[in-house]
């Protein structure tokens, strides 16, 4: 009975830890959005998108409001978004997006994770060829005509759509993030999430043992408090 209780307790703390890291991530994104456009979501499109993403991950409304208030009440000028690029086995590339108030600490931690996980830091821009930056929106398909909507969104930069499980995933170019967000909001369509993602142009196959090693490295990087997202071109 004791072992079962300990196992359940471990799972509970693991879920809590993951949830806490997710909320911390969105707290940083809120701070950066407030820094660039103010505290009013109505006039700050970036903040509106971050709030939608945070809500989709069940971040409570009071925590979102508290994060906005904290960001408005302190100096966030030292907060930086820095992207690092790294190479792993057989040409697998990693793009590591961070948000940090201490770049020296952040790059040291990333180097440590890479050294232990069989990767190495690359020069800025070395993976530009390996990923395309895309605007990715997820909306509910309730009360919408998908075919009509696709035609209406072409002028906003629509590149692709995919429907699965009652949701539509809309892809546009990196440059058209704001245009697509405005187009969806103008049609009063609820945005479940809105993100800038890095989509690999080609993927690299690894054997199971190699794949596990890269996955473990990615998990270590994602667990770092300064890391926001990690993208890989591993198949």
Kinemage of the C-alpha trace (Angstrom):
@kinemage 1
@onewidth
@group {chain A} dominant
@subgroup {mainchain}
@vectorlist {calphas} color= white
{ca unk a 1} P 0.000 0.000 0.000
{ca unk a 2} L 2.894 2.326 0.861
{ca unk a 3} L 4.530 1.839 -2.531
{ca unk a 4} L 1.277 2.638 -4.336
{ca unk a 5} L 0.877 5.815 -2.277
{ca unk a 6} L 4.463 6.891 -2.986
{ca unk a 7} L 3.974 6.221 -6.722
{ca unk a 8} L 0.793 8.308 -6.783
{ca unk a 9} L 2.506 11.073 -4.815
{ca unk a 10} L 5.421 11.081 -7.265
{ca unk a 11} L 3.049 11.385 -10.236
{ca unk a 12} L 1.148 14.178 -8.476
{ca unk a 13} L 4.343 16.175 -7.846
{ca unk a 14} L 5.502 15.540 -11.439
{ca unk a 15} L 2.222 16.957 -12.790
{ca unk a 16} L 2.467 19.923 -10.420
{ca unk a 17} L 6.078 20.586 -11.453
{ca unk a 18} L 5.174 20.478 -15.159
{ca unk a 19} L 2.201 22.785 -14.607
{ca unk a 20} L 4.368 25.193 -12.602
{ca unk a 21} L 6.978 25.333 -15.391
{ca unk a 22} L 4.235 25.962 -17.968
{ca unk a 23} L 2.829 28.850 -15.926
{ca unk a 24} L 6.343 30.281 -15.444
{ca unk a 25} L 6.865 30.132 -19.210
{ca unk a 26} L 3.691 32.084 -19.902
{ca unk a 27} L 4.513 34.523 -17.111
{ca unk a 28} L 7.723 35.393 -18.984
{ca unk a 29} L 5.883 35.679 -22.294
{ca unk a 30} L 3.363 38.014 -20.670
{ca unk a 31} L 6.199 40.171 -19.293
{ca unk a 32} L 7.812 40.425 -22.735
{ca unk a 33} L 4.465 41.215 -24.388
{ca unk a 34} L 3.698 43.918 -21.805
{ca unk a 35} L 7.180 45.389 -22.297
{ca unk a 36} L 6.636 45.689 -26.057
{ca unk a 37} L 2.993 46.805 -26.153
{ca unk a 38} L 1.539 47.686 -22.755
{ca unk a 39} L -0.915 46.019 -20.390
{ca unk a 40} L -4.154 46.364 -22.362
{ca unk a 41} L -4.919 43.195 -24.381
{ca unk a 42} L -7.323 45.176 -26.582
{ca unk a 43} L -4.503 47.276 -27.991
{ca unk a 44} L -1.690 44.710 -27.544
{ca unk a 45} L -2.133 41.893 -30.076
{ca unk a 46} L 0.900 39.996 -28.798
{ca unk a 47} L -0.481 40.014 -25.255
{ca unk a 48} L -3.884 38.788 -26.508
{ca unk a 49} L -2.182 35.821 -28.178
{ca unk a 50} L -0.163 34.945 -25.072
{ca unk a 51} L -3.280 35.113 -22.892
{ca unk a 52} L -5.138 32.777 -25.274
{ca unk a 53} L -2.239 30.320 -25.172
{ca unk a 54} L -2.039 30.475 -21.373
{ca unk a 55} L -5.780 29.829 -21.047
{ca unk a 56} L -5.489 26.839 -23.396
{ca unk a 57} L -3.012 25.348 -20.890
{ca unk a 58} L -5.456 25.956 -18.000
{ca unk a 59} L -3.530 28.856 -16.468
{ca unk a 60} L -6.045 30.452 -14.058
{ca unk a 61} L -7.399 33.892 -14.886
{ca unk a 62} L -6.178 35.357 -11.594
{ca unk a 63} L -2.615 34.168 -12.287
{ca unk a 64} L -2.713 35.719 -15.764
{ca unk a 65} L -3.950 39.020 -14.339
{ca unk a 66} L -1.317 38.891 -11.584
{ca unk a 67} L 1.430 38.302 -14.171
{ca unk a 68} L 0.258 41.336 -16.171
{ca unk a 69} L 0.157 43.471 -13.038
{ca unk a 70} L 3.644 42.368 -11.967
{ca unk a 71} L 5.023 43.079 -15.431
{ca unk a 72} L 3.569 46.594 -15.398
{ca unk a 73} L 4.906 47.331 -11.945
{ca unk a 74} L 8.570 46.460 -12.422
{ca unk a 75} L 11.397 47.124 -14.834
{ca unk a 76} L 11.483 44.378 -17.454
{ca unk a 77} L 14.043 46.138 -19.668
{ca unk a 78} L 16.686 43.515 -18.874
{ca unk a 79} L 14.466 40.660 -20.038
{ca unk a 80} L 15.793 39.278 -23.331
{ca unk a 81} L 14.586 36.734 -25.881
{ca unk a 82} L 17.675 34.883 -27.154
{ca unk a 83} L 17.753 31.976 -29.603
{ca unk a 84} L 20.564 29.411 -29.619
{ca unk a 85} L 21.289 26.790 -32.263
{ca unk a 86} L 22.899 23.421 -31.616
{ca unk a 87} L 23.898 20.285 -33.474
{ca unk a 88} L 23.484 16.686 -32.336
{ca unk a 89} L 24.313 13.328 -33.867
{ca unk a 90} L 23.931 12.728 -37.623
{ca unk a 91} L 23.112 16.350 -38.354
{ca unk a 92} L 20.080 16.675 -36.085
{ca unk a 93} L 19.637 20.357 -35.292
{ca unk a 94} L 18.066 22.004 -32.261
{ca unk a 95} L 16.752 25.554 -32.079
{ca unk a 96} L 16.514 26.652 -28.442
{ca unk a 97} L 14.396 29.718 -27.652
{ca unk a 98} L 15.010 31.370 -24.285
{ca unk a 99} L 13.714 34.277 -22.239
{ca unk a 100} L 16.259 35.403 -19.659
{ca unk a 101} L 17.427 38.213 -17.413
{ca unk a 102} L 20.904 36.663 -17.257
{ca unk a 103} L 22.288 35.527 -20.649
{ca unk a 104} L 25.588 34.428 -19.091
{ca unk a 105} L 23.779 31.961 -16.844
{ca unk a 106} L 21.523 30.802 -19.651
{ca unk a 107} L 24.252 30.016 -22.198
{ca unk a 108} L 26.317 28.267 -19.501
{ca unk a 109} L 23.389 26.023 -18.616
{ca unk a 110} L 22.659 25.262 -22.267
{ca unk a 111} L 26.307 24.352 -22.897
{ca unk a 112} L 26.207 22.051 -19.876
{ca unk a 113} L 23.083 20.230 -21.095
{ca unk a 114} L 24.511 19.908 -24.612
{ca unk a 115} L 27.884 18.619 -23.409
{ca unk a 116} L 26.202 15.987 -21.245
{ca unk a 117} L 23.716 15.030 -23.973
{ca unk a 118} L 26.066 14.701 -26.917
{ca unk a 119} L 25.421 18.033 -28.617
{ca unk a 120} L 27.326 21.234 -29.216
{ca unk a 121} L 26.422 24.871 -29.605
{ca unk a 122} L 26.500 26.179 -33.188
{ca unk a 123} L 26.976 29.603 -34.708
{ca unk a 124} L 23.981 31.893 -34.968
{ca unk a 125} L 22.190 31.260 -38.251
{ca unk a 126} L 23.717 27.836 -38.865
{ca unk a 127} L 20.241 26.246 -38.933
{ca unk a 128} L 18.453 28.900 -40.983
{ca unk a 129} L 18.203 26.414 -43.863
{ca unk a 130} L 16.783 23.639 -41.677
{ca unk a 131} L 13.637 25.351 -40.344
{ca unk a 132} L 10.891 27.609 -41.657
{ca unk a 133} L 9.269 30.018 -39.204
{ca unk a 134} L 5.504 29.780 -39.434
{ca unk a 135} L 2.500 31.370 -37.778
{ca unk a 136} L 0.297 28.583 -36.428
{ca unk a 137} L -3.227 29.257 -35.160
{ca unk a 138} L -5.640 26.743 -33.656
{ca unk a 139} L -9.352 27.563 -33.706
{ca unk a 140} L -12.542 25.652 -32.932
{ca unk a 141} L -14.560 24.451 -35.920
{ca unk a 142} L -17.848 25.081 -34.093
{ca unk a 143} L -20.241 27.236 -36.134
{ca unk a 144} L -17.832 27.853 -39.010
{ca unk a 145} L -17.812 26.776 -42.635
{ca unk a 146} L -14.251 25.570 -43.171
{ca unk a 147} L -14.279 25.937 -46.971
{ca unk a 148} L -15.640 29.484 -46.865
{ca unk a 149} L -13.211 30.464 -44.119
{ca unk a 150} L -10.225 29.207 -46.096
{ca unk a 151} L -11.186 31.437 -49.035
{ca unk a 152} L -11.685 34.428 -46.749
{ca unk a 153} L -8.271 33.979 -45.099
{ca unk a 154} L -6.212 33.833 -48.294
{ca unk a 155} L -5.711 37.606 -48.244
{ca unk a 156} L -4.435 37.321 -44.663
{ca unk a 157} L -1.641 34.992 -45.807
{ca unk a 158} L -3.209 31.559 -45.396
{ca unk a 159} L -0.861 28.776 -46.497
{ca unk a 160} L -2.463 25.604 -45.170
{ca unk a 161} L -5.230 24.240 -42.959
{ca unk a 162} L -5.819 20.932 -41.225
{ca unk a 163} L -8.904 19.792 -39.337
{ca unk a 164} L -8.703 17.282 -36.523
{ca unk a 165} L -10.875 16.587 -33.489
{ca unk a 166} L -13.128 19.619 -33.758
{ca unk a 167} L -10.243 22.045 -34.269
{ca unk a 168} L -8.683 23.676 -37.303
{ca unk a 169} L -4.944 24.322 -37.489
{ca unk a 170} L -4.177 27.329 -39.676
{ca unk a 171} L -0.669 27.947 -40.995
{ca unk a 172} L 0.598 31.240 -42.376
{ca unk a 173} L 4.019 32.759 -42.940
{ca unk a 174} L 5.994 34.266 -40.059
{ca unk a 175} L 5.409 37.760 -41.467
{ca unk a 176} L 1.627 37.310 -41.569
{ca unk a 177} L 1.117 36.528 -37.873
{ca unk a 178} L -0.507 39.904 -37.169
{ca unk a 179} L -2.608 39.860 -40.339
{ca unk a 180} L -3.981 36.402 -39.591
{ca unk a 181} L -4.706 37.257 -35.970
{ca unk a 182} L -6.617 40.387 -37.048
{ca unk a 183} L -8.533 38.444 -39.717
{ca unk a 184} L -9.688 35.808 -37.232
{ca unk a 185} L -10.591 38.354 -34.571
{ca unk a 186} L -12.520 40.454 -37.114
{ca unk a 187} L -14.694 37.393 -37.772
{ca unk a 188} L -15.148 36.901 -34.003
{ca unk a 189} L -13.504 33.492 -34.167
{ca unk a 190} L -12.140 32.289 -30.850
{ca unk a 191} L -8.421 31.580 -31.104
{ca unk a 192} L -7.507 28.551 -28.989
{ca unk a 193} L -3.787 29.168 -29.456
{ca unk a 194} L -1.512 31.325 -31.597
{ca unk a 195} L 2.194 30.633 -31.899
{ca unk a 196} L 5.252 31.276 -33.991
{ca unk a 197} L 6.713 27.835 -34.622
{ca unk a 198} L 9.796 26.501 -36.400
{ca unk a 199} L 8.878 23.766 -38.874
{ca unk a 200} L 11.743 21.554 -40.153
{ca unk a 201} L 12.258 21.675 -43.923
{ca unk a 202} L 13.511 18.060 -43.799
{ca unk a 203} L 13.669 15.489 -41.028
{ca unk a 204} L 16.490 13.134 -40.064
{ca unk a 205} L 15.914 9.491 -39.178
{ca unk a 206} L 17.713 8.000 -36.180
{ca unk a 207} L 17.781 4.514 -34.739
{ca unk a 208} L 15.836 4.038 -31.513
{ca unk a 209} L 18.855 4.345 -29.205
{ca unk a 210} L 20.004 7.585 -30.866
{ca unk a 211} L 16.483 8.974 -30.850
{ca unk a 212} L 16.177 8.317 -27.110
{ca unk a 213} L 19.438 10.171 -26.479
{ca unk a 214} L 18.248 13.245 -28.394
{ca unk a 215} L 14.825 13.136 -26.708
{ca unk a 216} L 16.507 13.009 -23.289
{ca unk a 217} L 18.632 16.032 -24.209
{ca unk a 218} L 15.553 17.959 -25.349
{ca unk a 219} L 13.776 17.133 -22.068
{ca unk a 220} L 16.751 18.427 -20.059
{ca unk a 221} L 16.777 21.644 -22.067
{ca unk a 222} L 13.013 22.122 -21.727
{ca unk a 223} L 13.294 21.663 -17.956
{ca unk a 224} L 15.656 24.647 -17.737
{ca unk a 225} L 13.831 27.676 -16.332
{ca unk a 226} L 15.210 30.014 -19.001
{ca unk a 227} L 14.192 27.833 -21.968
{ca unk a 228} L 10.838 28.580 -23.587
{ca unk a 229} L 10.810 26.221 -26.600
{ca unk a 230} L 13.049 23.625 -28.245
{ca unk a 231} L 12.588 22.658 -31.906
{ca unk a 232} L 14.216 19.666 -33.585
{ca unk a 233} L 14.420 18.287 -37.130
{ca unk a 234} L 14.555 14.714 -35.858
{ca unk a 235} L 11.947 12.484 -37.532
